[in-house]
Amino acid sequence: MCSHKERDGHRGGVLPKRIILVRHGESQGNNDPAAYDTTPDHRIQLTHHGIAQARLAGARMRGLISGDDSPNWRVYFYVSPYTRTRSTLREIGRSFSKKRVIGVREECRIREQDFGNFQVQDRMNVIKETRQRFGRFFYRFPEGESAADVFDRVSSFLESLWRDVDMNRLNHNPSDDLNLIIVSHGLASRVFMMKWFKWTVEQFELLRNVGNGEFRVIQLGSGGEYSLAVHHTDEELLDWGLSPDMVADQKCRACANKGDGIDRSCWYLDPFFDHLPDSDDENVDKLDEINSLSVHS
């Protein structure tokens, strides 16, 4: 297995074995949208059910991480500054001893999409209907953000994450398996995966939201590439909205060798170049045919 990441011509820090994206447990706003009328989004708290979901997520992640043969593993947490995500992390943390946790960082760039201060529900219902007509990715909420805006700041966070790994800002012992757990929100998690796997806007809009207390595991495959298919089944990926082509790509990544060029996926080429010949020889023949037609016209 590839143990280091090549960046800018030099060897960086040891790669994390997993990056786990977890959405907060059920919040008061999930249970009753009217809560947003009077409570700022960042202060919305978990429900009792949400607390239980967060604890269960922690136990499940602990079981996943500790289920490997290696007893030497550690976790590092990134958490959105919102009350519901911080509370979710607190409950997740019950499943991990201090020995296993090498650090936690509050990260503002993985916060919830900004919907524009207080959210009066009658107005928000009209706005969300407009978003459906306009397109979920590019629609910007009045006084708030679009999913494209969230993509930009999550992309910036991802660059910082890699610098943390490259420069070993996490103070990680290279002999231990490193697991990064990102406690965030549904949209932030989806655009993180969009950025990571270079999904298109159309592919993003196929995805269903991550459920409360659910998580997605991006795991290092045998050849040094990351994939959802190392841990998750085809059925799960399809249920989350990935197309068959996207699932096939994840399965390829799970066993592909680093540098195999798997990012040159057909969904980047076909929309623009499907009308072009496969080889230069075919292209010459096509040009000769066009020139011949021009001469005789």
Summary of the structure (lengths in Angstrom):
residues: 297
radius of gyration: 22.2
end to end distance: 61.0
largest distance: 81.4
contacts: 903
relative contact order: 0.15
helix: 47%
strand: 16%
